[in-house]
Structures are given as structure tokens and as C-alpha cells.
């Protein structure tokens, strides 16, 4: 097995610099929607986007280079005082279907919900032409007020793994 030495020249000439990568966050607080229904998360503000593969209009990652990608998210949900929530979920969707799920479930349904952060990640093969990745969130048993997603504690990103 050969080992390749990385130099500043190899990084800036494109050996690593052109690797598709992005990170996006929420531009404003988002309501999670109806109890028990998955809601697409509106990561609409790019922190960076190497390769211009993140679609802020549709809130999805559409890589144009085939390969394996590390995809990650952080989603902070919080509720009005007095909310009762028994189940919070966040999931990575690939091509409109659930790929992996992060979940927190409480045994008691009488918890006064103040907030929960869901973190998730996956390594997935993306074809570089039609595959896309999105993040969805879910809360169950909201009996008072609403559950919101924090814009300052929530993010979505991905990068191609160099093979």
C-alpha cells in the first residue's frame, strides 16, 4: 500500500480542495409542525458549500460527485412551558425515504419539556446524479403550545470521504 504525502500544493491544486462538502443552518426558528408528523427541517442558510451542492431552496444536499459521504446533523427542539412530550425523533432521508433515525423517548408522558438535542450521522453511498439527502424532525404528544427548532443549535452537513 502506497502512502501519499499531502503538501500545501496538493491541497490547493485540487487533490482535497475540490472535495464536495457543505454545512447549513436554520435562518430562523422553525415550528416542528403537527404532533406525530415528520416535518422537513429548513436548513436554509449555508455556512459553507464547496462545490455548490447544497440546495437552499429545497433544503437538500445533491452531490454531483459519486462516492461515499459522511452526513451529519444536530437538531435542537424546545417547547413552550408546560409542553408534555413523550417522543422526539430526527432522521436522515435519502431520496425521500428514511435512511437512519435518532430518537429520544421518555417512559413518563408527564415530562415538562424544555428541550432536547438530537444528533445523527451516517456514511452513505451517493451516485452523484440523482441522489439527495434531507433532514426531518418529529415530536409526539404536544399538549400545550408548540415545539420549535432552535436556529442557533441546529445544523446539517456532509462531506465526501476521500477514497
C-alpha positions in Angstrom: 0.0 0.0 0.0 1.4 3.4 -1.0 1.2 6.4 1.3 0.8 9.8 -0.4 2.3 12.8 1.3 0.0 15.8 1.4 1.5 19.1 0.8 0.1 22.6 0.7 0.4 22.5 -3.1 -1.7 19.2 -3.4 -4.4 20.7 -1.2 -4.8 24.0 -3.1 -4.4 22.4 -6.5 -7.5 20.3 -6.1 -6.4 17.0 -4.5 -8.5 17.8 -1.5 -9.8 21.3 -2.1 -12.5 20.2 -4.6 -14.0 17.6 -2.3 -17.8 18.3 -2.1 -18.7 19.5 1.4 -21.2 21.8 3.0 -22.8 22.9 6.2 -26.1 24.7 6.6 -28.1 26.0 9.5 -31.6 27.5 10.1 -32.0 31.1 9.2 -34.8 31.4 11.8 -36.7 29.4 14.4 -38.9 26.7 12.8 -42.1 25.2 14.3 -41.9 21.3 14.1 -45.4 21.1 12.9 -48.2 18.7 13.9 -47.6 16.2 16.7 -46.7 12.8 15.3 -45.8 14.0 11.8 -42.3 14.2 10.4 -41.5 17.7 9.2 -38.7 18.7 6.8 -36.1 20.9 8.5 -35.5 24.2 6.8 -31.7 24.4 6.9 -31.7 27.4 4.5 -28.5 29.3 5.4 -25.2 27.9 4.1 -22.1 28.2 6.4 -20.0 26.9 3.5 -20.6 24.9 0.3 -17.6 23.6 -1.5 -18.8 22.5 -4.9 -22.2 24.3 -4.7 -24.1 21.1 -4.0 -26.5 22.3 -1.3 -29.9 23.5 -2.5 -31.1 26.2 -0.1 -34.5 26.4 -1.9 -35.4 22.8 -1.4 -33.2 22.3 1.8 -31.3 19.3 0.4 -27.8 18.1 -0.4 -27.4 17.0 -4.1 -23.8 16.0 -4.6 -22.6 15.9 -8.2 -19.7 13.6 -7.5 -20.4 9.9 -6.8 -18.9 8.3 -3.7 -19.2 7.7 0.0 -20.3 10.7 2.1 -20.3 11.3 5.8 -23.6 13.1 6.6 -24.4 14.6 10.0 -27.0 16.8 11.7 -27.8 18.4 15.0 -31.4 19.4 15.8 -32.3 21.2 19.0 -36.0 21.1 19.8 -37.6 23.1 22.6 -41.2 23.8 23.7 -43.4 26.2 25.4 -43.5 25.9 29.2 -46.0 23.2 30.1 -45.5 21.1 27.0 -45.8 17.4 27.5 -43.7 15.4 25.0 -43.0 11.7 25.2 -41.1 11.2 21.9 -38.7 13.3 19.8 -37.1 12.0 16.6 -34.9 13.3 13.8 -33.9 11.4 10.7 -31.7 11.5 7.7 -33.7 10.9 4.5 -32.1 9.6 1.3 -34.2 10.1 -1.9 -37.4 10.8 0.1 -37.1 7.7 2.4 -35.8 7.3 5.9 -32.2 6.2 6.0 -31.3 6.5 9.7 -33.1 7.7 12.8 -32.1 9.4 16.1 -34.7 9.1 18.8 -35.3 10.1 22.4 -38.4 8.5 24.2 -39.5 9.2 27.8 -41.2 6.5 29.8 -43.5 9.1 31.5 -45.8 11.2 29.4 -45.9 13.9 32.0 -42.5 15.5 31.5 -42.4 19.3 31.3 -40.4 19.6 28.1 -37.8 22.3 27.9 -35.5 21.0 25.1 -33.7 18.1 23.6 -30.8 17.9 21.1 -30.8 15.1 18.6 -27.5 14.3 16.8 -27.3 11.9 14.0 -24.9 10.8 11.3 -24.5 8.2 8.6 -22.0 7.1 6.0 -23.8 6.6 2.7 -23.2 6.0 -1.0 -24.5 8.7 -3.2 -24.5 8.4 -7.0 -23.6 12.0 -7.9 -26.5 12.4 -10.3 -30.0 11.8 -8.7 -29.4 11.0 -5.0 -30.3 13.7 -2.5 -30.2 13.9 1.3 -32.6 15.8 3.7 -33.3 16.0 7.4 -36.7 15.6 9.1 -37.9 16.1 12.7 -40.8 14.8 14.7 -42.3 15.3 18.2 -45.1 13.4 19.8 -47.8 14.4 22.4 -47.5 18.1 22.4 -50.5 19.1 24.5 -49.7 22.8 25.2 -48.2 25.3 22.8 -45.7 24.2 20.1 -42.3 22.6 19.7 -39.8 24.7 17.9 -36.3 24.1 16.4 -33.5 26.4 17.6 -31.7 28.2 14.8 -28.5 28.6 16.9 -28.1 25.0 17.9 -29.2 23.1 14.7 -27.1 22.3 11.7 -26.8 19.9 8.7 -23.7 19.0 6.8 -21.9 16.4 4.7 -18.5 15.8 3.0 -17.2 13.3 0.6 -14.8 10.7 2.1 -11.6 10.6 0.1 -11.3 7.0 -1.3 
